[in-house]
Amino acid sequence: MNITTDICIVGAGSAALYMALEATSDNIKCHILETESAAQFDATEMVLTEYLKTTLSEYIPFCLSGDFFRKVDRQSDGQYLVTTSCGDDISCKYVVFTNDGKYLG
């Protein structure tokens, strides 16, 4: 599947969800991908992420697919092409990493 969005956010914790909430409130299309090495959340983080997911569900467009990030490539036109673990391609203007950034190496 080919998806077009403004921002692809890699990481599905509270930082990513809050970033998506701010973006979607300004009508910026977001797609959030999880990382396979996502850390286990403590109880407070779990409550916060569930609250943010519920709040985000009121906004369209917004997508939290549960899919995992695989790789990102910069295209000749300046856009980024993010590939997911399911083989989906996400074309976007910006890619934001909210975890430790180890995927950039």
WOCOR-V177385 format. One record per residue. N is the residue number from 0. RES is the residue in one small letter. OMEGA is omega as a letter, one per 40 degrees, with the letter a starting at -180 (999 if undefined). NEAR is the number of other C-alpha atoms within 12 Angstrom. D_CENTER is the distance of its C-alpha to the mean C-alpha in whole Angstrom. Layout:
BEGIN
n: {N:N}
res: {RES:RES}
omega: {OMEGA:OMEGA}
near: {NEAR:NEAR}
d_center: {D_CENTER:D_CENTER}
END
This chain:
BEGIN
n: {0:1:2:3:4:5:6:7:8:9:10:11:12:13:14:15:16:17:18:19:20:21:22:23:24:25:26:27:28:29:30:31:32:33:34:35:36:37:38:39:40:41:42:43:44:45:46:47:48:49:50:51:52:53:54:55:56:57:58:59:60:61:62:63:64:65:66:67:68:69:70:71:72:73:74:75:76:77:78:79:80:81:82:83:84:85:86:87:88:89:90:91:92:93:94:95:96:97:98:99:100:101:102:103:104}
res: {m:n:i:t:t:d:i:c:i:v:g:a:g:s:a:a:l:y:m:a:l:e:a:t:s:d:n:i:k:c:h:i:l:e:t:e:s:a:a:q:f:d:a:t:e:m:v:l:t:e:y:l:k:t:t:l:s:e:y:i:p:f:c:l:s:g:d:f:f:r:k:v:d:r:q:s:d:g:q:y:l:v:t:t:s:c:g:d:d:i:s:c:k:y:v:v:f:t:n:d:g:k:y:l:g}
omega: {i:a:i:a:i:a:i:a:a:a:a:i:a:i:i:a:i:i:i:i:i:a:a:i:i:i:i:a:a:i:a:i:i:i:a:a:a:a:i:a:i:a:a:i:i:i:a:a:i:i:a:i:i:i:a:a:i:a:i:e:i:a:i:a:a:i:a:i:i:a:i:i:i:a:a:i:i:i:i:i:a:i:a:a:i:i:i:i:i:i:a:i:a:i:a:i:a:i:a:i:a:a:a:a:999}
near: {13:15:24:25:29:29:35:45:43:45:38:41:36:29:23:33:39:27:32:41:34:21:26:27:20:16:17:25:32:40:45:45:42:31:30:20:19:19:15:13:15:12:10:13:18:18:15:21:27:20:19:26:29:17:20:30:19:15:23:20:24:34:32:31:25:21:26:29:36:26:27:30:23:18:15:8:11:13:21:26:31:40:27:30:21:18:17:23:27:42:30:31:26:27:34:32:29:27:24:15:15:16:21:16:7}
d_center: {16:15:13:13:11:11:8:5:3:4:6:6:10:11:10:7:8:11:9:8:11:13:11:12:16:16:16:13:11:7:5:2:4:7:9:13:14:13:16:18:17:20:22:21:17:17:19:17:13:15:17:13:12:16:16:13:14:17:15:15:13:10:8:7:9:9:9:9:9:12:13:13:16:17:19:22:22:19:16:13:13:10:12:11:13:15:16:13:13:11:12:11:13:11:8:8:8:9:11:14:13:16:14:15:19}
END
